[in-house]
């Protein structure tokens, strides 16, 4: 674990803190961290604020280097980091600002099943999901694609697999970027990355990825909840996964390929993990083409798992998924870089927005939102931990001015995976979860140990910060009743 942060943190208000650009040489903008009095003490315990300051030195960065309240130490950028660069001013793209699991993201399905319908049969339902949705390190999918089809997945994302019958047309409207980011170039993806992804589309993976059955425990915004189809007492399903080995390899390849780019373009970096290249350079465009391909793969991955989940529910409850009301509420990425327009110095400017462990939070009226959410704002999905809760929020107008339309992506780790495994010694995390009313299954030996609730910050505190800051607003609280992990 890294050492505690000793640098300056100036309080701005009850939900935000500043690292002034005078804190270290080379900072072009201030760093801003969203946290309350309790969370900021956890933030001080590692070097993630130092990473916020490091990101502030990147060429072309505008406004601020940002961190959400789920901030913790990461590769290059902190987890929870947000930064936007202006390509017209030499702005860069950095793989460390996207992360290894490109387009790791979350999707939420509603149902018209009540907890009374599901609770008495939760164990066999979880077992059936566990056997149907592949999870764990290196596990291959039950639906296979040849090389030509894999290229189509990288180019067209969810569109390709929905056209193949693995989903509903309405799923596309309820997915960020409709599940297909423009500008993907499969030719920029290495043979090794393609090989790693050839049989993993439609798989959960390992680590903090999960598939969770939840109950809508509380509604905070009835109007937004109604638009999303969320009803108090009804069951929902949340899926958290990304681009699997393909995305990991794309990031690994890019870090190696960009190793000499900073010297080539005269860029001085305080941390070599921030390796980068100008967005408009050949190296930058090549990484963007590969990163977008991996992002499309991730959307297709979650789409196929949605198909499998609907299939399980339909068979288990002997009712078509349509009649069970299993609509996609929304799907958002939280490890991605996208070209988006924001006002900078009084004019609309296209920026390269890095979101590393941070998710999009667009307000009502934003042109990228589907008609269904134009009047309420974009659903923001914030998973917590297996023992407490997850939240649905909606983006607010202030987010566009303050955070490049971004919000937290989860609770944020407090303990490393190794520390969590050590803390679980002599305990049964599975039994502890069962005592809380959560049936849990995991493929890996330490899957539940390293993801135990105590390994994470309290998601209630995390979402409260951004609710009070008016970045996003609480809509519904979702309590877990069953979960599968890798």
Secondary structure, DSSP 8 states (H G I E B T S, - for coil): ------S--EEEETTEEEE-GGGSTT--SEEEEE--HHHHHHHTTSTHHHHHHHHTTSTTB-SEEEEEEEEE--SSS-EEEEEEE-GGGT-EEEGGGT-SSTT-EEEEEEEEEEHHHHGGGHHHHHHHHHHHS--STT---SS---HHHHHHHHHHTHHHHHHTTSS-HHHHHTBGGGG--TT--GGGS-HHHHHHHTT-TT---STT-EEEEEEEEEES-HHHHHHHT--TTEEEEEEEE--HHHHHHHHHHHHHHTTTHHHHTT---SSGGG-EEETTSHHHHHHHHHHHHHHHHHHHHHHHHHHHHHHHHHHHHTS-TTTTT--EEEEEESEEEEEEEEEETTEEEEEEEEEESEEE---TT-TTS-GGGTTT--EEEEB--TTS-EEEEEE-HHHHHHSSSEEE-BS-BSS-HHHHHHHTTT--HHHHHHHTT-EEEESSTTHHHHT-GGGB--HHHHHHHHHHTTSEEEEEEEEEEEEEE-
